[in-house]
Amino acid sequence: METSKLFEKYTLNNNVEVPGRLVIGPMTVFGSNKDGTINDEEREYLKLRATWIGLYILGATAVSQEGIGFDYQPLALSEKDLPSLKERAQIIKDQGVLAINQIYHGGLLSRKDLSGLDPLAPSSEIANQLLKDKNQFKSEVKEFTDEQIKKTINDFS
């Protein structure tokens, strides 16, 4: 099998150059501190994983308080989250790898016990029934208002 191209640079259609063609896709690793900040274990994990690849996609970084979906999740909610986000990216870049974040909102699977806010979905009736049917009902899902939709869209920008 021909593998010589795996380690060649590749230019995306937006003209961003990726140092190689191997990619680590976004994964939920439950590696951050409870408050979403980086810790020594996560630092070591990123150093070990970000070798011999071209692109590392950091997984499931929550962009909305009500969209937090799991424990030990990276957060991008406010300015206070920037130092950890920058450090994660720098650890990866120090390996010669391009780093990006998968930005995330948990929707109906968001956790009120972590966020303090009700989970939101386009249809509360369908979401609550779906969770009950799958035996995953933890707290009542509320339906997005027009203002909450606008806020969530803004959270992603």
N, C-alpha and C positions, 0 to 999 in steps of 0.2 A: 504494500500500500504506500502510495506517495504521501509523505508528510512534510515535505520541505516548505510548503506554503503556510503551514500552521503558525510558524513563527515570523512570517513576513508582516510588515505593516499593511494596514488596510485603511482606506479613506472612506468614511461614511458619506452619504449624499448631502450632508450639511457641511462638508469639508473638514470635519473633525477627524484627525488621524488617530487610529487605534494602533498601539505598538505591536500587536499580534492578533491572531484570529481566534484564540481560545478565550472563552468568556465564562466567568462564574456568574450564574444567574442569581436573582434575588432569593435568599433563603431566610426563613425565620429561625434564628439560632438562640434566642432567649439569652443573649450574652451581655446586655447592658446592665447597669445598676437599675434598681427599682424606679429611680427618677429619670431614667433614659440616658444618663451620662455614661461615658466610656469608663471601663475599669481595666485593671492589669490583665485579667484573663482574656478580655475582648481584644486588647492590644496585641497580645501574643497570638491569638487566633488569626487576626488579620494579617500579621507579619508572615505567619506560616502559609496561609491560604493564597496570598497575593504574590505568588512567584510563578514564573513561566507562563503567564497569561497576558492578554492584551487589555482586557476590560473586566472590572469587578463592579457588579451591581449590588450595592448594599441594600438589604431587604427591609421592606415594610416599616418605613419611617413615618410615624403618625404626624399628620399635619393639622388635625383638629382635636381639641380636648375631648369632645364627645365621640371621636372616632378611634380612641385607644382600644385596641383589640386583645392585647395579651400582656402578661407580666414581662418585665425586663425588655421592653420595646424601645428602640431609639425614637427620640422625639424631635420634631421641628415645629414647635408650637410658638416659640418666642425667641427673643434675642439671647436669653439665658442658655438656649440649646446650641447656639452657634459654636462655642469652643469644642464641644464633643464632636459635632458634625465635621468641623474643620480638621480635628485631630484624626478622625477615622479616615478622611480623604487623604490626609498627608501621609499616614502610615502606608496606604496603598500606593500613592504616587512615589514615595521613596523607593518602592520596589520597581519603578519604571512602568507602572500600570495606570491606565485611565480609571478613575473612580467616579461613579454616579450613584445617586440614591433612587430607590423605588419609593415614591411617595404614596401614602396609604391612608385610607379611611375605612374603618371596620364595618360601617353600615349596620345592618341588623345584628351582626355578630360582635359589635362593640360591647365593652364591659362597663356597666355602671359602677361596679365595685372598684374599678380602677380610675375611672374618669370623674365620678361624682355626677354624671349627667345621663339622662335616658338615651339609649340607642335610638338612632333615627334611620328611617327607611322611606322609600317612595310611597309605600302602602303599609300602614300599621296593621290593618286587618290581615293581609296576606303574610306579612312578616311574622306576626305573632302565631298564626296558625301553622306556618312552616316550622317554626321553632318548636312548637308543641308537638307536631307530628314527628319530628326528629328527636324528641325528648331532650332538647337543648334549651328550653325556655328557662331563662335566669331572671330577667326583668322585662317589664313591658316595653315594647318598641313603640316609639311615637312616630307619627307621620311628619315628614319635613314640611315646614311652612315655606312660603315663598322667600321670606327673609333668611331662613336657615339654609335654603338652597344657595342663595346669593353669597352668604357668608362662607359656605363650604367651597364653592367655586373659587372665591377669593383666597381661602386657605391654601389651595393648590397652586396659587400663582406667586 
